[in-house]
Amino acid sequence: MASDSQIYHFDEVAKHNHKKDCWIIISGKVYDVTPFLEEHPGGMKTLVEHLAEKDATDDFNDVGHSDSAKELMEKFYVGKVDTSTIPEQPNYKLPAQTTPPSGQSSGFVVKLLQFLLPLLILGAAFALQYYGKKK
């Protein structure tokens, strides 16, 4: 394990972004995962294309890695990243769902329209036929 005193700028870490030299950032720590690319269960592409050149902490945690995987990481540790140099990642949020007015659910309205609309069309067809025969 490398000394904690080695601190890297984000731009320096981001240069290591291909299969012959791949570094990733997880929880403020920098890991040289180049020797592990072939062995990674998710494949080389996962590490190189999806985790290099960014802070991969959220992606790493979302997968739910085992304790043994977290222990294995330590042998690839090369230092820390200066977190103030990491660009802010976009935070995508889904728009808040609005509730229909007067407490009715939209499912009820749709079902009501599915029932009434065919009746209205059928009534209009009979009305046109009735008034068409009178002339």
C-alpha positions in Angstrom: 0.0 0.0 0.0 1.4 3.4 -1.0 1.9 6.2 1.5 -1.0 8.4 2.3 1.2 11.4 1.7 0.9 11.0 -2.1 -1.9 13.3 -3.2 -3.0 13.5 -6.9 -4.8 16.3 -8.8 -8.0 15.0 -10.5 -6.6 15.9 -13.9 -3.6 13.8 -13.3 -5.7 10.7 -12.3 -8.0 11.2 -15.3 -5.1 10.8 -17.7 -4.9 7.1 -16.7 -8.0 6.1 -18.6 -7.2 3.2 -20.9 -6.7 -0.6 -20.7 -2.9 -0.3 -20.4 -3.0 2.3 -17.6 -6.3 2.6 -15.7 -6.8 4.5 -12.4 -10.1 5.0 -10.6 -11.2 7.2 -7.6 -13.3 5.7 -4.9 -14.0 7.5 -1.6 -11.2 10.0 -2.2 -8.6 7.2 -2.8 -6.8 6.5 -6.0 -6.4 2.9 -7.2 -4.3 1.7 -10.1 -6.5 -1.2 -11.3 -4.6 -1.9 -14.5 -3.4 -5.3 -13.3 -6.9 -6.2 -12.2 -8.7 -5.3 -15.5 -8.6 -8.9 -16.9 -9.9 -10.4 -13.7 -12.7 -7.9 -12.9 -16.0 -9.9 -12.8 -17.8 -7.0 -14.5 -15.2 -7.0 -17.3 -12.5 -4.6 -18.4 -15.0 -2.3 -20.1 -16.8 -1.5 -16.8 -13.6 -0.2 -15.2 -12.1 1.6 -18.2 -15.2 3.1 -19.9 -17.5 3.7 -17.0 -15.3 4.4 -13.9 -12.1 6.0 -15.2 -12.0 9.8 -15.5 -14.6 10.4 -12.7 -15.2 9.9 -9.0 -16.5 6.3 -9.1 -17.6 6.2 -5.5 -21.4 6.1 -6.1 -21.1 3.5 -8.9 -18.9 1.3 -6.7 -21.2 1.5 -3.7 -24.3 1.0 -5.9 -23.0 -2.4 -7.0 -22.7 -3.7 -3.4 -19.2 -5.1 -3.5 -18.3 -7.9 -1.0 -15.9 -7.4 1.9 -13.3 -9.5 0.1 -13.5 -7.2 -3.0 -13.0 -4.2 -0.7 -10.0 -5.9 0.9 -8.5 -6.7 -2.6 -8.7 -3.0 -3.5 -6.1 -2.1 -1.0 -3.3 -3.8 -3.0 -4.1 -1.4 -5.9 -4.0 1.8 -3.7 -1.6 4.5 -5.0 -2.7 7.5 -3.0 -5.4 10.1 -2.4 -7.1 12.6 -4.7 -7.4 16.3 -3.9 -11.2 16.3 -3.6 -11.3 20.0 -4.3 -10.1 19.3 -7.9 -12.8 16.7 -8.7 -15.4 18.3 -11.1 -19.0 18.3 -9.8 -21.0 15.5 -11.3 -24.5 16.3 -12.6 -27.2 15.2 -10.2 -30.0 13.8 -12.2 -33.4 13.8 -10.4 -36.7 12.7 -11.7 -39.4 15.4 -11.6 -41.7 15.3 -8.6 -45.0 13.5 -9.3 -48.0 15.7 -8.9 -51.2 14.4 -7.5 -54.4 15.1 -9.5 -56.7 17.8 -8.2 -59.6 16.9 -5.8 -57.9 13.8 -4.6 -58.9 11.6 -7.6 -56.3 9.3 -8.9 -55.4 9.5 -12.6 -56.2 5.7 -13.0 -59.8 6.4 -12.1 -60.1 9.2 -14.7 -58.6 6.9 -17.4 -61.0 4.1 -16.6 -64.0 6.5 -16.6 -63.0 7.8 -20.0 -62.5 4.3 -21.3 -66.1 3.5 -20.4 -67.7 6.8 -21.4 -65.9 7.5 -24.7 -67.2 4.4 -26.6 -70.8 5.2 -25.3 -70.5 8.8 -26.6 -69.3 7.6 -30.0 -72.1 5.0 -30.2 -74.7 7.6 -29.2 -73.4 10.0 -31.9 -73.5 7.3 -34.5 -77.2 6.5 -33.7 -78.1 10.2 -33.6 -76.5 10.7 -37.1 -78.3 7.7 -38.4 -81.7 8.8 -37.0 -81.4 12.4 -38.3 -80.0 11.2 -41.6 -83.1 9.0 -42.3 -85.6 11.9 -41.7 -84.2 13.9 -44.6 
